[in-house]
Amino acid sequence: MFTTIILITTQLLLADAFAPFQDQGQRGPGGRGPSARPNRTGRGGGQKDVVQVYQLRYADCEKVAEVLRQVLQIGTITAEPRTNVVIVSGTPEVRKLTEDILQQLDHPPQVAKAETDFSAVRIKHRSAKDVAKRVESILNDRHVNIVSDAARSTILLNGTEEKVARAHSVIQQLDIPAAVINLEFSFFKARLHTDDDTPTAIPSDLRDVVAEVKRFGRVEFLGRLSTVATEETGFEVAGKIADMISAHAHGSLLRGSEDGTVKLRFEAEMKLFNDPDADTMEKKIVRRQAPSAFQVESTLITRRGDYVVLGSAPTGWEIGESAILVLHVRD
């Protein structure tokens, strides 16, 4: 791996910084490279500049220097091809970041050195760690090294020029703004075998949906909950509906495509905690103690603008009663 030489000075030419160590050939413990040898020439007052000279063993110093410039964007970075060193001037923080990156870049190549290429790709919209994992899965190629730097939202690539170019292309396809959709959960109660034919108030945007579920009996609209879901991020919404229903929905938007296709995973439940229609105290007690009246868990693929009847199930409230949950993926 690389060897670090530390120089501390207020006025020091980069070429001169490395010369004493190169000429004298001083070695560190075990003969692994030049030892860290501070050279203090500054005068009192103020924080002194720090220059680090990194002796690379495997990587090309000019390519590494270019990657460091792309990632760090601070400090002064110079390559010295004659001795294959990278000289970095900056704060202790810059030094730490530099060494973290060099740990990933300066290692024995899996291909001929003349064929290797380095690149740093800044990730703008997604998690660098997640993108790196997906790129590795897609390429499945040991001849390209893919390392994520979550702190700086960057992916480091090391491999042949062809492999690195292909990894670049895949990253560009993955690093796109996350999709955002509006979800609306509508809750209904249906009752068979009822003599009550009084029309129920149904919102205009749900009338076509209700027409499709009338086979479950007289449909009563209870209420709805809305939330916003962002791709690869969880969502959750809960509330009280019609003073008798406790509703809760949560899940995650797995994918939102440009063509309007949406894939999401969710769980939803609806509980009856008080029913004003219960005509006896016994019924009221039973209904308060009843388990979840309706619960559904699913992964579905639909499109923006669609209404999806996720399920209906006996609620345990009364024989012939059902709960219905409709999901609307709004445009």
N, C-alpha and C positions, 0 to 999 in steps of 0.2 A: 504494500500500500504506500501511499504518499508519506513523505517525511516533512515535518514542520520545522522551520527555522524562524525564530521570533527576533525582530529587531525593534527597539523602541528609541525613537529619535524625533526631534522637532525639525531638523533639516537634514535630509538624507536622500541622496540620489539612489533610485532603484537599482541601477547597474552596480553601484558601489556596495549596495546592501548585501548582495550575494557573493561578491568577489572574495572577501576574506575567507569564507567557508570553502569556496570552490578551490582556491589556490592552496590553502593549508590542508585540505582533505581531511578535516577533523571528522571523526565518526562518533555516533551516539553509542549507547549501551548495546553490546552484542554486534557492533559493526553494521547496524541496519541503516545507517545514513547519517547525514550531518546532525549534530546535536543542536538543541535550542540554546542559542548564545546571545543574551541581550547585550546591546551596545547603546549605552545611554550617553547622548551627546547634547541633549537639550539643557537649557538653563531653567532655573526654578520658575514656578508660576504657570498655572494652567495645566490642562490635561495634555499629555504628550501623544503624538501620533504613534500608531502601531502599524508596523509593516510585517507581513508574514510571507515567507518564501516556502512554497510547497514543492518538494521534489517528487515528481510523478514517476512511478515505476512502469506503468503499462499504458496509460492513456496518453493521447497526443495533447500537449500543453495548449496549443492554439485552439483546438476544438473545445477543450475544457474551459478555457478562458471565455470563449464566446457563450457557452452555456451559463457560466457564472454571471456574465453581464446581463443576460436575459432574465435570470432568476432574481438576482440580488437588486439590480438597478440602483445600487448605492456603492460608495467606495471607489477605489481605483484598482483596476485589474489589468495586469500586464503579463504577456507570455514571453518566455525566453527559450526559443527553439533549440539553441546551441546546447543547453544543458537540460532541456525538457522540464523547466520549472514554471510555476505560476506564482506571480508576486501580487499580493493583495494588500492594499493599504486601506484601513478603516477602523471602526470601533471594535471593541471586544465582541459585540453582537454580530458584526460582519464576519469576524473570525469564526465564531461558532457556526453560523449558517454555512460558511464556506466549507468547513470540515465535515458537516453533515452531508453536503452534496458530494464532496470528494470521496466519501466512504462508498457512495453508490457508483461513482464513475471510474475510479482508479483500481481496477481489478483485472485479472488475466482475461483477455478477450476470448470469445468462443469462436471467432472467425479471425482471418488474417488481419493484422493491425492496419494494413493499407486499405482494407475494405470497411473498417469501422467508421461509424458516424455518430455524433452526439447531437441531441436536440432537447430543448426545454419548451414545453407547451403550456401556456397559461390557460387554465380552465376558468371560464367566465360565468357559466350558468349552473353547473352541477357540482357535485362533490368530486374532488380529484381522486379520492380513494375509490369511490364507486365506479368512476369512469375507467380508472386503471384496471380494476378487476374485470370489467366488461371487455376491455380491449384485449386483455390476456386471454379471456375465454374465447373471444372471436378469432384471434390470430392463432392461438395455440402453437406458438413457434418459439423454440428455445434459443433461436438465433437473434432474438431481440429482447433486450432487458428493459422492463417497464417498471418504473418506481414512482409512486405518488408522494408528493410533498404537500400534505394537507395544510400545514401552517401558511404556506405561500400559494396555495391553490394551483400547484404546478405538477406536471407529469414530466419526468426525465426519461428520455429514450436513448438507448445505446444498442447499436447493431449495424448491419450493413445498410448502405444508403437506400437500397430498395425496401428493406424491411422497415426502416424508420419512416420512409415516405408512406408506406402502407398504413403504419400505425397512426401517422398524422391524419390520413384520410378518415380512418375509423373514428378518431377522436373528434374530428369536425362534425361527423354525423351524430355523435352522441352528445356533444356539448351544445345543446340547444336550450332555449328558455323552457322552463317547466310549464306544462299545461295547467290551466286553472279553469275549473268548472263550477257552476252553481247547482247544488243538489236540493231537491225538495221532496220530503217524505210526507205523503198524505195518508191519513188513517181513517178507515171506515168501519162501520159496524153493520152487519147484514143479519136479518132475522127472517126465518121461514115460518110458515104457519101462523101468520098474524092477520087479524081482521082490520088492523089499522092501515088504511090506504091513503092516509093524509100525505100529500106530497112533501118531501123533505127538501130543505134548502141545499142545493148543490152549486158550488161556484161554476161559472160559465166555462172555465178552461178545463173542468173535470167532467163535464156532462157526457162526453163521448166515452170516457173511461167507465163511468158508472153504467152506461148502457150495456157495456160488455160484461159486467159482473152482476147483472140483475138476476141471473140464475141462482145466486146465493140467497135471494129473498129481497125484502124491502131494505134498501141501502140507505144508511144514514151517515152523512159526513161528520166526522168528529173534529178534525182540525189538521194542521200541518206544521212541520218544522223545516226550516231552511238553513243551509250552511254552504260554505265555500270550501272546495277541496283543491289542494295543489298536488301535482304529480309527485309521487314517491314520498308524500307527507301524510300523516294521519289526520283524520277529521273526527269531530265528535259534536253532537248536538243533543240536548235533552230539554224537556219542559213538561208543563201540565196542560192538558187539553180538555176543554169543556167541563172543567171542575170535577172530572171523574176518571180521567185517563192520565197515567204517567207514562210518557214515551221517551225512548232513548235510542239513538242510532250512532254508531261509530264504525270506522273502517279506514281504508286508504285508497287513494287513486293510484292504480298501478301504471296506467298508461293513458295518455291522451294524444291521439294522432291528428295530423293536419287535416285528414279527410273526415274528421268528426267522430271517428271510432273511439270509444271510451271503454276501458277495462277497470273495474273496481271490485274490491273486496269489502264486505260490510257485515255487520250484525245489527239487528234491530229488535226491539221488544216493546210491547204495549201492555200495561197492567191496569186493571180496573181497581181503583181504591175506594170508590163510593158510587153507588148507582141509585139515583133518585127514583128510578122506576121499580126498585125492589119494594113489594107491597107488604112484606112481613119482616119482623125483626130477625127471624131465623134466616131469611134469604140475605139480609144485609150483613149478618155476621159471617155467613158462608162466603159471600163475595169479597168481603174485606180480607178474609184469610186465604183466598184462592191464590195459587201460584201465578206466574206470568200467564196472562191470558193469551198472548201471541208472541212467538219468538221465531226469528228466522236468521239464518246465517248462509251467505252465498258469495260466490264470485261470478260476476256476469260481464258480458260484453254487449254493449248497446251503442247507440249513436246520440249525439247532441240533438235535443228536441224531442226525443222519444219518451213515452210513458211506458213503464214496465210494471205489471202486476206481479209483485215478488212472491206472493203466496197468500193463501187463506187457510184458516184452521179453526176447528171448534175451540171456543174460548173457555168453556166450562161455566159460562155465566148462566145459560139456559139451553135446553135442548133446541137445536135448530139455529142457534146463534153462531156467527162467525166473525172473525176479525180479518180485515183486508188492509194490506199495505201496498201503496203505489209509489214508485220512485219516478220522478221526473228529472231528467238531465236537461237543464235549461240551456237555451242557445246563448 
